Amino acid sequence: MKPTKYYLIKISVPRDYDQDISKIKEDAVNIYGCDYIEEFTLNDEEVELILGRDSLVSDAVPDEILQRIEDRQKQNEVEEFSIIFSSDEAKQRSADCLKYLSNNYQNIHVSRIEKKWEDGIEEWKKFFSSIHVSKNINIYPIWQLNETNRYDKDKIFINPGQGFGTGGHETTWMCLKLLDELTKIQLSLDGECLDLGCGSGILGIAAIKNTDLLVTFSDVDVEAMDNCLENLTFNFKDQDLEGHCLVIRERLNQDKIYNLIFANILEQVLIAEKKFILSSLNRGGYLILSGLLNDQLANIKSHYSSLEIIREIDKNGWSAVLLRKN
């Protein structure tokens, strides 16, 4: 049963305290099991103040304008972000995290807010318009979907605010960016693809729209799988999904081989799943790993050192890496 409430811990940290910021985010994910870290949110007035006339761009915001927004944010004396708890035990986990932060960080301002799910969805409608990754990959909320655009190759439509990933978080955005770069390196991508820990299904949907791969979507969470299936129906006709499948993690075929694997999951899960991931990756196949804070990347690279590093990227303290099995 889906929770009726979710909890935000809003945090303001002096920008000089970079180590504290990284540690807070790492502990929120690894110790307290938060579901999402929202780096910053701007309303229309704030965007217009930063961009001036450039705020009148199309609904897919170009990279250079997104960079200008980020650069402007970095000029602030404090960094603001929210830690969001929305899954099971969200109330207790958020309370424990708040207590930990209050007891261990005297230099930060922290508060916890309880919200109803329906309120959260209305907030998404105010702030979520689109997410631009590249010319070929753009993410839109379902209220921008219509019969003329729903099957466009460059558009991915999702029902946001469900706690299963929207593409806005750095880890998902970087996976999509690496996929886009991979399609330029490897012009022909076919065979099988695994979206491990698929959540909303954004990564696998992007793979279907931009490659000839047949995608297996898999997650441990049944509700995530339901959300993934819902998003698939927004983006494809039934006949377009032939050969693609959704499989709960415990029933995933251990012998199937993939030419591309997405694993946008926590550091400890990447380590726990290492044997399965490596044995499931085809020779010459690619692996995109994310869900990592910058200081976790070195450890993960050591665990996956048998693979060739093709590309590393980072964004706002998070890292992702594209690897190849030779």
Secondary structure, 3 states (H helix, E strand, C coil): CCCCEEEEEEEEEECCCHHHHHHHHHHHHHCCCCCEEECCCCCHHHHHHHHHHHHHCCCCCCHHHHHHHHHHHHCCCEEEEEEEECCCCHHHHHHHHHHHHHHHCCCCEEEEEEEEHHHHHHHHHHHCCCEECCCCCEEEEHHHCCCCCCCCCCEEEECCCCCCCCCCCHHHHHHHHHHHHHHHHCCCCEEEEEEECCCCCHHHHHHHHHCEEEEEEEECCHHHHHHHHHHHHHHCCHHHHCCCEEEEHHHCCCCCCEEEEEEECCHHHHHHCHHHHHHHEEEEEEEEEEEEEHHHHHHHHHHCCCCEEEEEEEECCEEEEEEECC
